[in-house]
C-alpha cells in the first residue's frame, strides 16, 4: 500500500514538472517567434513623379528602424485600380494585413501617412479594429496621421516655416492646398492657418473639397492686397490634385482663379513627405507604436 502511495506521488510530481517545463518552453518559444513589422498606409497616387515622396518616407523609416520589414498599402481603390492597369499592384490595407498574418508577423505597427484624422483614417481604424479581434496578430496598433494632437500641429507649423522657398520675399504670400473633407476633422486646416498666421500673417491654408475654399483664400489675399503667391500642396505627394486642381491650366484651377484676379502664382510641386521636417512627424509616430511591443 505504501509502495503504491509513493508511486502515485512520484507520478503526480513528474506530471507537474512536465507541465511546468512545457509552459516554460512555450514561453521561450513565444519570445523567439515574435516577429515585428511596419505597414505604411497612404491614400496613394498614380503619378510616377509622386513616388518620390513615398520612396523618401520608405528610406527614412528603414533607416530609423533597421531590421524591421516595411510593407505598403493604399487606401484608394481608384488609385490601386489605375496602377493595376499599368501592371503595378498595390495592396489595400485589408489585403496587406492578411498577407502579413500569413507571413507569421505577430506585432504590426500600422502608420497612416494621411494628413488629418479624416474619413480615410477612420476607415483604416475600422480595419485595424477588425484585425484585433481575429486570431493571428498578438498586437496591432495604428499611428496618428500628420496632425492629430496639438504637438503635431506645432510641429507641422514649424515644418511649413522650414520649407518655405528661400526665394520668397517680404509681401509675398504662401498658399497651402490641403485635400479637405466633409469629416469633422476638416477643422484642422483652419486651425493650422490660425497657428501659422501667429508666426507669419501671409500664410494661408485652403482645401480642394472642404473649408476654407479657394474663394475665401482669394478674398483674404485681396483684402491684404497681396499680388504674388507661392502655391504649395499640403499633401504627402504632389499628385493629381497638386498638378491639376492647384497648378493646372483649367479655368477652375487655383492658379487660373488667382491669376485671373491679378495675383501672380509661383508653383511648388513637392509633397510634404519629400521634406524631412514633415516626414519626421510620421516617422516619430511609429516609435510610439513600437514602444508598446
Backbone torsions as a table, in degrees:
resi	resn	phi	psi	omega
1	UNK	NA	-45.5	178.6
2	UNK	-62.2	-40.8	-179.4
3	UNK	-62.2	-42.2	178.8
4	UNK	-62.6	-39.9	-180.0
5	UNK	-62.1	-44.5	-179.3
6	UNK	-68.1	-36.1	177.5
7	UNK	-62.3	-42.0	180.0
8	UNK	-64.8	-42.6	179.2
9	UNK	-62.4	-44.4	179.4
10	UNK	-63.5	-38.4	-179.8
11	UNK	-65.0	-43.2	179.4
12	UNK	-65.4	-41.4	178.8
13	UNK	-61.9	-44.3	179.7
14	UNK	-62.3	-40.4	179.4
15	UNK	-64.5	-42.4	179.5
16	UNK	-61.7	-46.1	179.7
17	UNK	-63.8	-38.1	179.4
18	UNK	-63.3	-44.6	179.6
19	UNK	-65.4	-41.7	-180.0
20	UNK	-61.9	-41.1	179.1
21	UNK	-64.8	-38.5	179.9
22	UNK	-63.3	-42.7	179.5
23	UNK	-65.3	-42.5	179.4
24	UNK	-63.2	-44.4	179.3
25	UNK	-64.3	-42.0	-179.5
26	UNK	-62.5	-41.4	179.2
27	UNK	-63.8	-38.1	-179.8
28	UNK	-66.8	-42.9	179.6
29	UNK	-65.6	-37.7	180.0
30	UNK	-58.6	-42.3	179.6
31	UNK	-67.1	-39.8	-179.9
32	UNK	-67.0	-34.0	-175.1
33	UNK	-82.4	-2.9	-179.2
34	UNK	-61.1	125.7	-178.0
35	UNK	-133.0	113.5	-175.4
36	UNK	-100.2	138.1	177.2
37	UNK	-138.4	159.3	177.0
38	UNK	-118.2	133.1	175.1
39	UNK	-118.0	115.4	177.0
40	UNK	-92.4	127.7	-175.6
41	UNK	-122.3	120.0	178.3
42	UNK	-121.7	163.5	172.9
43	UNK	-61.6	-41.2	177.8
44	UNK	105.3	166.7	176.7
45	UNK	-156.9	143.0	177.5
46	UNK	-95.9	-2.6	179.3
47	UNK	-77.1	126.1	-178.5
48	UNK	-61.2	-39.9	-178.4
49	UNK	-66.3	-25.9	-179.0
50	UNK	-70.8	-18.4	-179.0
51	UNK	-64.4	-19.2	178.3
52	UNK	-57.4	-42.4	-179.7
53	UNK	-62.0	-46.3	-178.2
54	UNK	-67.3	-38.1	178.8
55	UNK	-64.2	-37.9	179.7
56	UNK	-65.6	-44.4	177.8
57	UNK	-62.0	-44.7	-179.4
58	UNK	-58.2	-47.5	179.5
59	UNK	-62.5	-39.9	-176.9
60	UNK	-68.1	-41.2	179.5
61	UNK	-65.6	-44.5	-179.3
62	UNK	-65.1	-34.9	178.5
63	UNK	-71.3	-36.4	-178.1
64	UNK	-76.2	-35.0	-177.0
65	UNK	-125.9	66.9	-176.8
66	UNK	-63.0	144.0	177.9
67	UNK	89.2	-9.3	178.3
68	UNK	-102.5	118.6	-179.7
69	UNK	-59.8	139.0	-179.6
70	UNK	-114.7	123.8	178.7
71	UNK	-114.3	162.6	-177.8
72	UNK	-127.8	153.1	173.3
73	UNK	-151.4	148.7	175.3
74	UNK	-112.2	136.5	179.3
75	UNK	-82.6	-22.7	-176.0
76	UNK	-82.5	117.3	176.5
77	UNK	-64.7	-39.2	-178.7
78	UNK	-60.8	-44.7	179.4
79	UNK	-65.5	-45.2	179.9
80	UNK	-60.7	-39.6	-179.6
81	UNK	-66.6	-42.0	177.5
82	UNK	-60.8	-45.1	-179.3
83	UNK	-66.0	-37.6	179.6
84	UNK	-61.0	-37.5	178.4
85	UNK	-67.2	-20.1	177.2
86	UNK	-94.5	4.0	-179.5
87	UNK	83.1	14.5	178.8
88	UNK	-112.9	122.2	-172.8
89	UNK	-112.8	118.8	176.5
90	UNK	-115.4	139.5	-178.6
91	UNK	-81.8	153.7	166.6
92	UNK	-77.2	163.9	177.1
93	UNK	-57.2	-38.0	-179.2
94	UNK	-62.5	-46.3	-178.5
95	UNK	-69.0	-42.6	-179.5
96	UNK	-60.0	-43.1	179.2
97	UNK	-68.4	-36.4	176.6
98	UNK	-61.3	-41.2	178.4
99	UNK	-66.2	-40.5	179.5
100	UNK	-65.9	-34.8	176.5
101	UNK	-65.8	-41.9	177.9
102	UNK	-63.4	-30.8	-180.0
103	UNK	-84.9	9.5	173.5
104	UNK	69.5	27.4	171.1
105	UNK	-68.9	137.6	-179.0
106	UNK	-104.5	-30.3	-178.0
107	UNK	-129.7	122.4	-176.7
108	UNK	-126.4	126.1	174.0
109	UNK	-99.0	111.3	179.8
110	UNK	-97.2	116.5	-178.0
111	UNK	-110.0	117.7	175.9
112	UNK	-72.9	134.8	174.6
113	UNK	-106.2	21.6	176.1
114	UNK	-77.9	170.8	-177.5
115	UNK	-90.7	-40.1	-179.5
116	UNK	-132.0	171.3	177.2
117	UNK	-84.5	70.7	-178.4
118	UNK	-97.9	-156.3	-176.3
119	UNK	-63.3	-40.1	-180.0
120	UNK	-62.8	-41.2	179.2
121	UNK	-66.6	-41.7	178.8
122	UNK	-60.0	-43.1	178.7
123	UNK	-63.9	-39.3	178.3
124	UNK	-63.9	-41.0	179.0
125	UNK	-61.7	-38.8	177.8
126	UNK	-62.1	-39.0	177.7
127	UNK	-63.8	-45.2	179.7
128	UNK	-62.1	-43.6	-180.0
129	UNK	-62.0	-35.8	178.6
130	UNK	-66.1	-39.9	179.5
131	UNK	-71.0	-25.6	179.9
132	UNK	-64.5	-30.4	-177.7
133	UNK	-92.7	-2.3	176.9
134	UNK	-88.0	157.6	172.3
135	UNK	-80.2	138.6	178.3
136	UNK	145.1	-69.0	177.6
137	UNK	-83.4	137.7	173.7
138	UNK	-80.5	-32.6	177.8
139	UNK	-155.1	133.8	176.1
140	UNK	-138.7	124.9	-175.5
141	UNK	-127.5	150.2	-178.8
142	UNK	-113.0	129.2	179.4
143	UNK	-89.3	150.5	179.2
144	UNK	-63.7	154.3	173.4
145	UNK	-74.0	-163.2	-176.7
146	UNK	-58.1	-49.6	-177.4
147	UNK	-120.3	114.2	178.0
148	UNK	-138.8	-29.6	-178.3
149	UNK	-123.4	170.5	177.4
150	UNK	-64.1	-36.3	177.0
151	UNK	-61.8	-42.6	176.7
152	UNK	-59.6	-43.4	-178.8
153	UNK	-61.0	-44.7	-179.7
154	UNK	-64.7	-38.9	178.1
155	UNK	-68.5	-35.0	178.0
156	UNK	-67.6	-40.1	175.1
157	UNK	-57.5	-48.0	179.4
158	UNK	-62.2	-37.7	180.0
159	UNK	-65.6	-41.9	177.9
160	UNK	-61.4	-47.9	-178.8
161	UNK	-62.1	-33.6	-178.5
162	UNK	-76.2	-19.6	-175.0
163	UNK	-108.4	6.3	175.1
164	UNK	-64.6	131.5	180.0
165	UNK	-53.8	135.2	-178.6
166	UNK	-64.6	-22.5	-178.6
167	UNK	-75.0	-14.0	-179.0
168	UNK	-63.5	132.5	-177.4
169	UNK	-105.7	164.7	177.8
170	UNK	-59.8	136.1	-179.3
171	UNK	91.4	-1.9	175.8
172	UNK	-102.1	140.5	-175.7
173	UNK	-94.1	155.6	169.8
174	UNK	-112.0	126.4	176.8
175	UNK	-120.2	115.8	179.0
176	UNK	-95.0	134.5	177.4
177	UNK	-104.5	114.1	172.5
178	UNK	-96.8	167.6	-179.2
179	UNK	-71.4	-51.0	-177.7
180	UNK	84.7	156.5	-175.9
181	UNK	-161.7	161.2	173.7
182	UNK	-85.9	-2.9	177.3
183	UNK	-67.7	147.8	178.8
184	UNK	-55.2	-26.3	-178.9
185	UNK	-67.5	-7.1	176.4
186	UNK	-57.1	-23.3	-179.9
187	UNK	-59.5	-19.8	179.2
188	UNK	-60.0	-33.8	-177.0
189	UNK	-66.1	-46.4	178.2
190	UNK	-65.8	-37.8	178.5
191	UNK	-64.6	-38.7	178.4
192	UNK	-64.5	-43.9	179.7
193	UNK	-61.4	-41.7	179.0
194	UNK	-58.5	-47.0	-176.7
195	UNK	-72.5	-32.0	175.8
196	UNK	-66.3	-41.4	-176.1
197	UNK	-72.4	-14.1	171.7
198	UNK	-67.9	-24.5	-179.4
199	UNK	-106.6	-28.8	178.8
200	UNK	-149.6	102.3	-174.4
201	UNK	-66.1	-8.0	-178.9
202	UNK	-104.9	23.7	173.3
203	UNK	-107.8	131.1	-176.9
204	UNK	-126.8	148.8	178.8
205	UNK	-126.2	119.5	176.8
206	UNK	-122.4	174.2	179.9
207	UNK	-135.7	156.7	178.2
208	UNK	-77.5	-41.7	-171.7
209	UNK	-122.4	18.9	-178.5
210	UNK	-146.9	-148.2	-178.9
211	UNK	-119.9	138.2	-2.5
212	UNK	-76.2	146.9	176.5
213	UNK	-92.4	176.9	-176.4
214	UNK	-65.1	-31.4	179.0
215	UNK	-61.4	-42.5	178.8
216	UNK	-67.3	-42.3	-179.9
217	UNK	-62.1	-42.9	178.0
218	UNK	-58.5	-44.5	179.3
219	UNK	-61.8	-40.5	179.5
220	UNK	-66.7	-38.6	178.2
221	UNK	-64.7	-44.2	-179.1
222	UNK	-68.4	-35.0	178.6
223	UNK	-61.9	-33.5	178.9
224	UNK	-93.0	1.6	179.6
225	UNK	57.6	39.4	178.1
226	UNK	-86.6	126.2	-172.6
227	UNK	-108.0	-3.0	-179.4
228	UNK	-142.9	131.1	-179.4
229	UNK	-131.7	151.2	171.6
230	UNK	-104.6	117.2	179.9
231	UNK	-93.0	123.4	-177.2
232	UNK	-134.6	137.6	178.5
233	UNK	-75.8	136.5	171.5
234	UNK	-102.6	60.2	-179.3
235	UNK	-141.7	152.0	-175.1
236	UNK	-59.9	-32.5	178.2
237	UNK	-127.2	151.7	174.3
238	UNK	-89.8	77.7	-175.5
239	UNK	-98.7	-141.6	-174.5
240	UNK	-60.3	-44.0	-179.6
241	UNK	-61.6	-43.8	-178.6
242	UNK	-66.8	-43.4	-176.0
243	UNK	-74.6	-34.0	-175.8
244	UNK	-104.7	-57.6	-177.3
245	UNK	-67.9	-32.2	-179.4
246	UNK	-92.6	-52.7	-169.0
247	UNK	-110.6	3.5	-176.7
248	UNK	-70.3	170.6	-179.6
249	UNK	-94.3	-3.2	178.1
250	UNK	-65.1	153.8	-173.9
251	UNK	-67.0	-19.0	-179.5
252	UNK	-98.9	7.6	176.0
253	UNK	-74.7	158.0	-179.4
254	UNK	-62.0	-40.0	179.7
255	UNK	-60.6	-45.7	-178.5
256	UNK	-65.9	-43.0	-179.2
257	UNK	-62.4	-45.6	-178.4
258	UNK	-72.1	-38.5	178.3
259	UNK	-61.6	-42.4	178.4
260	UNK	-61.5	-29.8	179.7
261	UNK	-84.3	5.3	178.1
262	UNK	85.5	19.7	-179.9
263	UNK	-108.9	121.5	180.0
264	UNK	-72.9	136.5	-177.6
265	UNK	-117.5	133.6	171.4
266	UNK	-114.9	128.6	-173.7
267	UNK	-97.6	134.6	173.0
268	UNK	-121.3	106.8	-177.4
269	UNK	-98.8	74.5	175.7
270	UNK	-136.8	128.0	177.2
271	UNK	-74.3	157.2	-178.1
272	UNK	-61.7	-29.4	-178.9
273	UNK	-68.8	-12.6	177.9
274	UNK	-79.2	-15.1	-178.5
275	UNK	-99.9	133.3	-178.9
276	UNK	-58.1	-39.9	-175.7
277	UNK	-61.8	-36.9	176.6
278	UNK	-78.0	-46.7	-176.3
279	UNK	-57.9	-36.7	-178.3
280	UNK	-62.5	-28.4	179.3
281	UNK	-65.2	-47.9	177.8
282	UNK	-63.7	-45.6	-176.7
283	UNK	-63.4	-38.0	178.1
284	UNK	-66.7	-31.6	177.4
285	UNK	-61.5	-33.5	179.5
286	UNK	-63.8	-37.6	179.9
287	UNK	-58.4	-38.9	178.6
288	UNK	-63.5	-34.0	178.3
289	UNK	-71.7	-47.8	-177.0
290	UNK	-63.7	-27.0	178.9
291	UNK	-61.4	-25.6	-177.9
292	UNK	-91.1	1.2	-179.8
293	UNK	-93.0	NA	NA
